[in-house]
């Protein structure tokens, strides 16, 4: 058996785009130690699993991924676990999973450097490194980006000051920590220089950006500085907005700056004021109606996405019917639905989990079926239109290109399957010819 190279690493990133950015931060730290990334886990001295611990299914995936990595581990390899699962359940990981060599938390990426040094010096002992931090430590020496093809995520903040009853993020990540504007701008300029065509701005709550640094939410001020500085990035997308944001100011920016996409991701979680109050969420549903109506009136092609939770402990059949009626009324372009799962150390934990999983799943499917019909109706209006498609994959032998139009965010929305050949440009013009579920069929336009 060949000896494992001493200067290699392999990262498995689970969960959200924010985790993906952190994984790239870990890769930067390893590179500074003259370690080199390998795509093969069998050739890595250090195997790092960056976990997600947000909801039940994500935790199960993380545990199984760690176990699989531990089973594959060869003599000389070191398995490191970090991320949200590590932060929340380090004792359970140590008790239930054999083969972990190092555990580190989420609040200071640079802690990985200390852990690596310990692993190099202590050959057989599991190293657990969890210094006490009240909040996330801003990594001024690292960029906060993750590039995927011609698209990229740029993290502008982490942590959250909200107290939503179902969410453990404030417990895992701590309070809001915004990155200074100059750091965000530096990252954006780097992405522009590297030819990135789409920047997705991410945080737990981007619209809360700057409150901790500047004394008030300053997201729109960040956009005013950022957008003119990156004219060669044609798509800038905002992922997630908290109800109550500066809707009129954001509308003005979308109208004034061609590269700010007319895309609003507004995770509402529910539509019953009674349930929203028990979720400790904003419960003024009329604000939502009015804000979206005003934005749609000024931006007719506005795309609106939301995320909902069904089966929250206080949700009755009547509340669910209110939610269904709301979805039909609002005509969202994209919709995600999760079933509620109880989380330790959250305000909702005391409410228990009284709604059977079968009922939760039935409600989720009912909402998704409703949304599928609404989306199909909206998507069908695109047939015959010509749009720019950002290429994400190609099969030249089959004359097939796969990509997205501006209406679709990466990973969560639909794709375009087009007949055609790459031209060397990241974009091609396509004519929409058909619809299937969330995806579109198209043909390349000469």
C-alpha positions as CSV (number, residue, x, y, z in Angstrom):
1,X,0.0,0.0,0.0
2,X,1.4,3.4,-1.0
3,X,2.2,5.8,1.8
4,X,-0.2,8.8,2.2
5,X,1.5,12.1,1.1
6,X,2.1,14.3,4.1
7,X,1.1,17.5,2.4
8,X,-2.4,16.8,1.1
9,X,-6.0,17.5,2.2
10,X,-9.5,16.8,1.1
11,X,-12.6,18.8,2.2
12,X,-16.2,17.5,2.2
13,X,-18.6,20.5,2.6
14,X,-22.2,19.8,3.7
15,X,-25.2,22.1,4.1
16,X,-25.6,25.7,2.9
17,X,-23.7,28.1,0.8
18,X,-22.3,29.8,3.9
19,X,-20.7,26.5,4.9
20,X,-19.2,26.2,1.4
21,X,-17.6,29.6,1.9
22,X,-16.2,28.5,5.2
23,X,-14.8,25.4,3.6
24,X,-13.0,27.6,1.1
25,X,-11.6,29.5,4.1
26,X,-10.3,26.2,5.6
27,X,-8.7,25.5,2.2
28,X,-6.9,28.8,2.3
29,X,-5.6,28.1,5.8
30,X,-4.3,24.7,4.7
31,X,-2.7,26.2,1.6
32,X,-0.8,28.6,3.8
33,X,0.7,25.6,5.6
34,X,1.9,24.3,2.2
35,X,-0.8,21.6,2.0
36,X,-2.3,20.8,-1.4
37,X,-5.9,19.9,-2.2
38,X,-6.7,16.5,-3.7
39,X,-10.0,15.3,-5.1
40,X,-9.4,11.8,-3.9
41,X,-10.1,11.1,-0.2
42,X,-7.7,8.1,-0.3
43,X,-4.8,10.4,-1.1
44,X,-5.4,13.0,1.6
45,X,-3.3,13.3,4.8
46,X,-6.1,15.4,6.3
47,X,-9.8,14.7,5.6
48,X,-12.0,17.6,6.8
49,X,-15.8,17.2,7.0
50,X,-17.5,20.6,7.4
51,X,-20.9,19.6,8.7
52,X,-24.4,21.0,8.9
53,X,-26.4,20.6,12.1
54,X,-29.3,22.9,11.3
55,X,-32.2,20.4,11.1
56,X,-32.7,16.7,11.7
57,X,-32.1,15.6,8.1
58,X,-29.0,17.6,7.8
59,X,-27.6,16.2,11.1
60,X,-28.3,12.6,9.9
61,X,-26.5,13.3,6.6
62,X,-23.5,14.8,8.5
63,X,-23.3,11.8,10.9
64,X,-23.4,9.4,8.0
65,X,-20.8,11.3,6.0
66,X,-18.4,11.3,9.0
67,X,-18.9,7.6,9.6
68,X,-18.3,6.9,5.9
69,X,-15.1,8.9,5.9
70,X,-14.0,7.1,9.1
71,X,-14.6,3.8,7.4
72,X,-12.5,4.8,4.4
73,X,-9.6,6.2,6.5
74,X,-6.3,4.5,6.0
75,X,-3.3,4.4,8.4
76,X,-1.7,7.8,8.5
77,X,-4.8,9.8,7.6
78,X,-6.4,12.3,10.0
79,X,-10.1,12.9,10.1
80,X,-11.2,16.4,11.2
81,X,-14.8,17.4,11.9
82,X,-15.9,21.0,12.0
83,X,-19.1,23.0,11.3
84,X,-22.4,23.4,13.0
85,X,-22.8,19.7,14.0
86,X,-19.3,19.9,15.7
87,X,-20.3,23.1,17.5
88,X,-23.6,21.6,18.8
89,X,-22.9,17.9,19.3
90,X,-19.2,17.4,19.9
91,X,-19.9,15.0,22.9
92,X,-22.2,12.9,20.7
93,X,-19.7,12.8,17.9
94,X,-17.0,11.6,20.2
95,X,-19.3,9.0,21.8
96,X,-21.0,7.7,18.6
97,X,-18.4,7.9,15.8
98,X,-15.1,6.1,16.0
99,X,-12.1,7.3,14.0
100,X,-12.4,11.1,14.5
101,X,-8.9,12.6,15.1
102,X,-9.9,16.2,15.6
103,X,-12.9,18.4,16.4
104,X,-13.0,22.2,16.0
105,X,-15.8,24.7,16.3
106,X,-17.3,27.3,13.9
107,X,-16.6,30.7,15.5
108,X,-13.0,31.1,14.5
109,X,-11.7,29.5,11.3
110,X,-8.1,30.0,12.3
111,X,-8.6,27.5,15.1
112,X,-8.0,24.9,12.4
113,X,-4.3,26.0,12.3
114,X,-3.9,25.2,16.0
115,X,-5.7,21.9,15.6
116,X,-3.4,20.9,12.7
117,X,-0.3,21.6,14.8
118,X,-1.7,19.5,17.6
119,X,-2.5,16.6,15.2
120,X,1.0,16.7,13.8
121,X,2.5,16.5,17.4
122,X,0.0,14.0,19.0
123,X,-0.2,11.0,16.7
124,X,-2.8,8.9,18.5
125,X,-4.9,11.2,20.7
126,X,-8.1,12.8,19.5
127,X,-7.7,16.6,19.6
128,X,-10.7,18.7,20.6
129,X,-10.2,22.5,20.3
130,X,-13.1,24.7,21.4
131,X,-12.0,28.0,22.8
132,X,-14.8,30.2,24.2
133,X,-16.0,32.9,21.8
134,X,-18.9,35.2,22.4
135,X,-19.2,35.8,18.7
136,X,-17.7,34.8,15.4
137,X,-14.2,36.1,14.8
138,X,-13.9,38.1,11.6
139,X,-11.3,36.5,9.4
140,X,-9.6,39.6,8.0
141,X,-6.8,37.5,6.6
142,X,-9.1,35.3,4.5
143,X,-11.5,36.1,1.8
144,X,-15.1,34.9,2.2
145,X,-16.0,33.6,-1.2
146,X,-16.7,30.3,-2.9
147,X,-16.5,30.1,-6.7
148,X,-18.4,27.5,-8.6
149,X,-17.8,27.8,-12.4
150,X,-18.9,31.3,-13.4
151,X,-20.9,31.8,-10.3
152,X,-19.8,32.7,-6.7
153,X,-21.0,33.2,-3.2
154,X,-19.8,36.1,-1.2
155,X,-20.5,36.1,2.5
156,X,-21.1,39.6,3.9
157,X,-21.9,38.6,7.5
158,X,-22.5,35.6,9.8
159,X,-24.3,34.9,13.0
160,X,-27.8,36.3,13.7
161,X,-29.4,38.5,16.3
162,X,-32.9,37.2,15.6
163,X,-34.7,34.9,18.1
164,X,-36.9,32.8,15.8
165,X,-38.4,30.1,18.0
166,X,-37.5,27.2,15.7
167,X,-33.9,28.2,14.8
168,X,-30.7,27.2,16.5
169,X,-28.4,29.4,14.4
170,X,-27.9,32.1,17.1
171,X,-27.0,29.4,19.5
172,X,-24.5,27.8,17.1
173,X,-23.1,30.9,15.4
174,X,-23.7,33.6,18.0
175,X,-24.9,37.1,17.3
176,X,-24.6,39.1,14.0
177,X,-21.0,39.8,12.9
178,X,-20.8,41.9,9.8
179,X,-17.7,42.1,7.6
180,X,-16.4,45.7,7.1
181,X,-17.4,47.2,3.7
182,X,-13.9,47.3,2.5
183,X,-13.4,43.6,3.0
184,X,-16.6,42.8,1.1
185,X,-15.6,45.2,-1.7
186,X,-12.1,43.7,-1.9
187,X,-13.6,40.2,-2.3
188,X,-16.1,41.4,-5.0
189,X,-13.3,43.1,-7.0
190,X,-11.3,39.9,-6.8
191,X,-14.3,37.9,-8.2
192,X,-14.7,40.5,-11.0
193,X,-11.0,40.1,-11.9
194,X,-11.3,36.4,-12.0
195,X,-14.1,36.6,-14.5
196,X,-17.0,35.6,-12.3
197,X,-20.4,36.4,-13.9
198,X,-22.7,36.0,-10.9
199,X,-22.2,37.1,-7.3
200,X,-24.7,35.8,-4.7
201,X,-24.5,37.9,-1.6
202,X,-25.2,35.7,1.5
203,X,-25.5,35.9,5.2
204,X,-28.0,34.6,7.8
205,X,-29.8,37.9,7.2
206,X,-28.2,40.2,4.6
207,X,-30.7,42.9,5.2
208,X,-29.5,43.2,8.8
209,X,-25.9,43.8,7.6
210,X,-23.9,46.5,9.4
211,X,-26.1,46.9,12.5
212,X,-23.2,45.8,14.7
213,X,-20.6,47.9,12.9
214,X,-22.4,51.1,11.9
215,X,-25.2,51.3,14.5
216,X,-28.0,50.6,12.0
217,X,-28.8,48.1,9.2
218,X,-26.6,49.3,6.3
219,X,-27.2,46.8,3.5
220,X,-28.5,49.2,1.0
221,X,-25.5,51.5,1.7
222,X,-23.2,48.5,1.0
223,X,-25.0,47.9,-2.3
224,X,-24.7,51.6,-3.3
225,X,-20.9,51.2,-3.0
226,X,-20.6,47.7,-4.3
227,X,-22.7,47.7,-7.5
228,X,-20.9,50.5,-9.4
229,X,-17.5,49.0,-8.4
230,X,-18.2,45.7,-10.3
231,X,-19.7,46.6,-13.7
232,X,-18.2,43.5,-15.3
233,X,-20.3,41.2,-13.1
234,X,-23.6,41.2,-14.9
235,X,-25.6,39.3,-12.2
236,X,-25.6,40.3,-8.5
237,X,-28.2,38.4,-6.5
238,X,-29.4,38.8,-2.9
239,X,-30.1,35.6,-1.1
240,X,-32.5,36.0,1.9
241,X,-34.2,39.1,3.2
242,X,-35.9,39.4,6.6
243,X,-39.5,40.8,6.6
244,X,-39.5,44.5,7.4
245,X,-36.4,45.3,5.2
246,X,-36.1,48.6,3.3
247,X,-38.2,47.5,0.4
248,X,-38.5,50.8,-1.3
249,X,-34.8,51.5,-1.2
250,X,-34.0,48.1,-2.5
251,X,-36.5,48.6,-5.3
252,X,-34.8,51.8,-6.3
253,X,-31.4,50.1,-6.4
254,X,-32.8,47.3,-8.6
255,X,-34.2,49.9,-11.0
256,X,-31.0,52.0,-11.0
257,X,-28.4,49.2,-11.3
258,X,-28.6,46.9,-14.2
259,X,-26.5,44.2,-12.5
260,X,-28.7,43.9,-9.4
261,X,-31.1,41.2,-10.4
262,X,-34.8,41.6,-9.9
263,X,-34.9,38.7,-7.5
264,X,-36.3,38.7,-4.0
265,X,-35.7,35.8,-1.6
266,X,-38.0,36.4,1.4
267,X,-38.2,33.5,3.7
268,X,-41.6,34.0,5.4
269,X,-41.9,30.6,7.2
270,X,-45.7,31.0,7.6
271,X,-48.8,33.2,6.8
272,X,-50.9,32.7,9.9
273,X,-50.3,35.6,12.3
274,X,-51.0,33.3,15.2
275,X,-48.4,30.8,14.1
276,X,-45.9,33.5,13.2
277,X,-46.3,35.0,16.7
278,X,-45.5,31.7,18.3
279,X,-42.5,31.3,15.9
280,X,-41.3,34.7,17.3
281,X,-41.4,36.0,13.7
282,X,-42.8,39.2,12.3
283,X,-46.6,38.6,12.1
284,X,-47.7,41.6,10.0
285,X,-48.7,39.6,6.9
286,X,-50.3,42.7,5.4
287,X,-46.8,44.3,5.3
288,X,-45.7,41.3,3.2
289,X,-48.6,41.7,0.9
290,X,-48.1,45.5,0.5
291,X,-44.3,45.3,0.2
292,X,-44.4,42.6,-2.6
293,X,-47.3,44.3,-4.4
294,X,-45.4,47.7,-4.4
295,X,-42.2,46.0,-5.6
296,X,-44.1,44.1,-8.4
297,X,-45.9,47.3,-9.4
298,X,-42.5,49.1,-10.0
299,X,-40.6,46.0,-11.2
300,X,-43.1,43.9,-13.3
301,X,-40.6,41.1,-13.9
302,X,-39.7,40.7,-10.2
303,X,-39.1,37.1,-9.2
304,X,-40.1,36.3,-5.6
305,X,-39.0,33.2,-3.7
306,X,-40.0,32.2,-0.2
307,X,-39.5,29.3,2.3
308,X,-42.2,27.9,4.6
309,X,-42.4,25.6,7.6
310,X,-45.3,23.2,8.1
311,X,-46.1,21.3,11.2
312,X,-44.9,23.9,13.7
313,X,-46.3,22.8,17.1
314,X,-49.0,25.5,17.2
315,X,-50.1,25.0,13.6
316,X,-53.8,23.9,13.4
317,X,-55.6,22.7,10.3
318,X,-57.1,26.2,10.1
319,X,-53.6,27.7,10.2
320,X,-52.5,25.4,7.4
321,X,-55.5,26.4,5.3
322,X,-54.6,30.1,5.8
323,X,-51.1,29.2,4.5
324,X,-52.5,27.5,1.4
325,X,-54.7,30.4,0.6
326,X,-51.8,32.8,1.1
327,X,-49.6,30.8,-1.3
328,X,-52.3,30.9,-3.9
329,X,-52.9,34.6,-3.4
330,X,-49.2,35.6,-3.6
331,X,-48.3,33.6,-6.7
332,X,-44.6,33.0,-5.7
333,X,-42.2,32.2,-8.5
334,X,-40.3,29.7,-6.3
335,X,-41.2,28.1,-3.1
336,X,-39.4,25.7,-0.6
337,X,-41.2,23.9,2.1
338,X,-39.7,22.2,5.2
339,X,-41.4,20.1,7.9
340,X,-40.8,21.3,11.4
341,X,-38.2,19.4,13.5
342,X,-37.7,20.3,17.2
343,X,-34.3,21.7,18.0
344,X,-32.5,21.7,21.3
345,X,-31.9,25.0,23.0
346,X,-34.5,26.9,21.0
347,X,-37.6,28.7,22.3
348,X,-39.8,26.2,20.5
349,X,-38.3,23.2,22.3
350,X,-40.7,23.6,25.2
351,X,-43.7,23.3,22.8
352,X,-42.8,19.7,22.1
353,X,-43.6,18.0,18.7
354,X,-47.3,17.2,18.8
355,X,-48.0,17.0,15.1
356,X,-47.3,13.5,13.7
357,X,-44.6,13.3,11.0
358,X,-47.1,11.8,8.5
359,X,-49.4,14.9,8.8
360,X,-46.4,17.2,8.4
361,X,-45.3,15.4,5.3
362,X,-48.8,15.4,3.9
363,X,-49.0,19.2,4.4
364,X,-45.6,19.7,2.8
365,X,-46.6,17.7,-0.3
366,X,-49.9,19.5,-0.6
367,X,-48.2,22.9,-0.6
368,X,-45.6,21.7,-3.1
369,X,-48.3,20.3,-5.4
370,X,-50.1,23.6,-5.3
371,X,-46.9,25.5,-6.0
372,X,-46.0,23.2,-8.8
373,X,-49.2,24.2,-10.6
374,X,-48.6,27.9,-10.0
375,X,-45.0,27.7,-11.1
376,X,-46.0,25.8,-14.3
377,X,-48.4,28.5,-15.2
378,X,-45.8,31.2,-14.7
379,X,-43.0,29.2,-16.4
380,X,-45.3,28.6,-19.4
381,X,-45.4,32.4,-20.0
382,X,-41.7,32.2,-20.8
383,X,-42.1,29.9,-23.8
384,X,-41.0,31.7,-26.9
385,X,-39.0,34.3,-25.1
386,X,-35.3,34.8,-25.7
387,X,-33.0,35.0,-22.6
388,X,-29.4,34.9,-21.6
389,X,-28.4,31.6,-20.1
390,X,-25.3,31.2,-17.8
391,X,-23.7,28.0,-18.9
392,X,-23.0,25.5,-16.1
393,X,-22.4,22.3,-18.0
394,X,-22.1,20.9,-21.5
395,X,-22.3,17.6,-23.4
396,X,-20.9,18.5,-26.8
397,X,-21.4,15.0,-28.2
398,X,-25.2,15.3,-27.4
399,X,-25.4,19.0,-28.4
400,X,-26.7,19.8,-24.9
401,X,-25.9,22.8,-22.7
402,X,-27.2,23.1,-19.1
403,X,-27.4,26.4,-17.2
404,X,-29.6,29.0,-15.6
405,X,-31.4,32.2,-16.6
406,X,-31.4,35.2,-14.2
407,X,-34.7,34.1,-12.7
408,X,-33.2,31.0,-11.0
409,X,-30.8,31.1,-8.1
410,X,-28.1,28.4,-8.0
411,X,-28.9,25.0,-6.3
412,X,-32.4,25.9,-5.1
413,X,-34.3,26.9,-8.3
414,X,-34.6,25.5,-11.8
415,X,-32.3,24.8,-14.6
416,X,-32.3,25.3,-18.4
417,X,-31.6,22.3,-20.7
418,X,-30.7,23.8,-24.1
419,X,-29.7,22.4,-27.4
420,X,-26.5,24.1,-28.6
421,X,-22.7,24.3,-28.4
422,X,-20.4,26.4,-26.3
423,X,-19.0,29.5,-27.9
424,X,-16.3,30.4,-25.4
425,X,-18.6,33.0,-23.7
426,X,-20.0,32.2,-20.3
427,X,-23.5,33.2,-21.6
428,X,-25.4,32.1,-24.7
429,X,-28.8,33.4,-25.9
430,X,-31.5,30.8,-25.8
431,X,-35.2,30.6,-26.9
432,X,-37.4,28.8,-24.4
433,X,-39.3,26.0,-26.1
434,X,-40.9,24.1,-23.2
435,X,-41.4,23.6,-19.5
436,X,-41.1,20.6,-17.2
437,X,-41.5,21.2,-13.5
438,X,-39.1,23.9,-12.4
439,X,-36.9,23.5,-15.4
440,X,-37.0,24.9,-18.9
441,X,-36.2,23.5,-22.3
442,X,-34.6,25.8,-24.8
443,X,-32.6,26.1,-28.0
444,X,-29.6,28.2,-28.8
445,X,-30.2,31.3,-30.8
446,X,-27.7,32.1,-33.4
